Amino acid sequence: MSTDKHSSWSYAEALPLEDDVLARARDRGHELGVTPVGTGAAALLTVLAASSGARTAVEIGAGVGVSGVSLLRGFSAQTVFTTIDVDVDHLSAARTAFLELGVPTSRTRTISGRARDVLPRLTTNAYDFVFIDADKPSLVDYVEHGLRLLRPGGMLVLHDALDADKVPLPAVRQPSTVAARQAGRLLRENDDVVSALVPTGTGLFLAVKR
């Protein structure tokens, strides 16, 4: 990457300004040892949510609520948002962030459990937006479920699609990197979606179901 290109990327990542709601959520993430989506990715999630027209959305991996707050800021006041996480402390932090944002509890649903157990119970073709930011070994499974859950025209967003910039390096064969490559390949080769990889943050893979 040229110096100018890296400077442009750094500039874009630092450009978004975040308020106290996100700052406190990031502090809670630090306390819990969770690395939330970066500022650039958070801002892009808000724009994607705002343009999606989604009425129902599901998040796989609540983190500490940074991504959820970013998405809820973009969704309409009628959107119902479901987030899934196996860690009850993470879910509690996310709920706190949603309350600080002022989102009514009737609009959010937090589900404690392993996503691989929860996702099969969610209704097929019932969601307009799916965001995935969860354990790498199960990424392909999550992407497959995400596509099943989406209505036609719905959007799937996969976070950390570059696995901390290791995906482009052929010699790297770490399990997380292999899983990210497989999930990306699944989206690229699926004729039922249109997709693009955006290098914002640690990579966002975007796919819209035809």
Secondary structure in CASP SS format (residue, H / E / C, confidence):
PFRMAT SS
TARGET T0000
AUTHOR 0000-0000-0000
METHOD secondary structure of the structure
MODEL  1
M C 1.00
S C 1.00
T H 1.00
D H 1.00
K H 1.00
H H 1.00
S H 1.00
S H 1.00
W H 1.00
S H 1.00
Y H 1.00
A H 1.00
E H 1.00
A H 1.00
L C 1.00
P C 1.00
L C 1.00
E C 1.00
D C 1.00
D H 1.00
V H 1.00
L H 1.00
A H 1.00
R H 1.00
A H 1.00
R H 1.00
D H 1.00
R H 1.00
G H 1.00
H H 1.00
E H 1.00
L H 1.00
G C 1.00
V C 1.00
T C 1.00
P C 1.00
V C 1.00
G C 1.00
T H 1.00
G H 1.00
A H 1.00
A H 1.00
A H 1.00
L H 1.00
L H 1.00
T H 1.00
V H 1.00
L H 1.00
A H 1.00
A H 1.00
S H 1.00
S H 1.00
G C 1.00
A C 1.00
R C 1.00
T E 1.00
A E 1.00
V E 1.00
E E 1.00
I E 1.00
G C 1.00
A C 1.00
G C 1.00
V C 1.00
G C 1.00
V H 1.00
S H 1.00
G H 1.00
V H 1.00
S H 1.00
L H 1.00
L H 1.00
R H 1.00
G H 1.00
F C 1.00
S C 1.00
A C 1.00
Q C 1.00
T C 1.00
V E 1.00
F E 1.00
T E 1.00
T E 1.00
I E 1.00
D E 1.00
V C 1.00
D C 1.00
V H 1.00
D H 1.00
H H 1.00
L H 1.00
S H 1.00
A H 1.00
A H 1.00
R H 1.00
T H 1.00
A H 1.00
F H 1.00
L H 1.00
E H 1.00
L H 1.00
G C 1.00
V C 1.00
P C 1.00
T H 1.00
S H 1.00
R H 1.00
T E 1.00
R E 1.00
T E 1.00
I E 1.00
S E 1.00
G C 1.00
R C 1.00
A H 1.00
R H 1.00
D H 1.00
V H 1.00
L H 1.00
P H 1.00
R H 1.00
L C 1.00
T C 1.00
T C 1.00
N C 1.00
A C 1.00
Y E 1.00
D E 1.00
F E 1.00
V E 1.00
F E 1.00
I E 1.00
D C 1.00
A C 1.00
D C 1.00
K H 1.00
P H 1.00
S H 1.00
L H 1.00
V H 1.00
D H 1.00
Y H 1.00
V H 1.00
E H 1.00
H H 1.00
G H 1.00
L H 1.00
R H 1.00
L H 1.00
L E 1.00
R E 1.00
P E 1.00
G E 1.00
G E 1.00
M E 1.00
L E 1.00
V E 1.00
L E 1.00
H E 1.00
D C 1.00
A C 1.00
L C 1.00
D C 1.00
A C 1.00
D C 1.00
K C 1.00
V C 1.00
P C 1.00
L C 1.00
P C 1.00
A C 1.00
V C 1.00
R C 1.00
Q C 1.00
P H 1.00
S H 1.00
T H 1.00
V H 1.00
A H 1.00
A H 1.00
R H 1.00
Q H 1.00
A H 1.00
G H 1.00
R H 1.00
L H 1.00
L H 1.00
R H 1.00
E C 1.00
N C 1.00
D C 1.00
D C 1.00
V E 1.00
V E 1.00
S E 1.00
A E 1.00
L E 1.00
V E 1.00
P C 1.00
T C 1.00
G C 1.00
T C 1.00
G C 1.00
L E 1.00
F E 1.00
L E 1.00
A E 1.00
V E 1.00
K E 1.00
R C 1.00
END
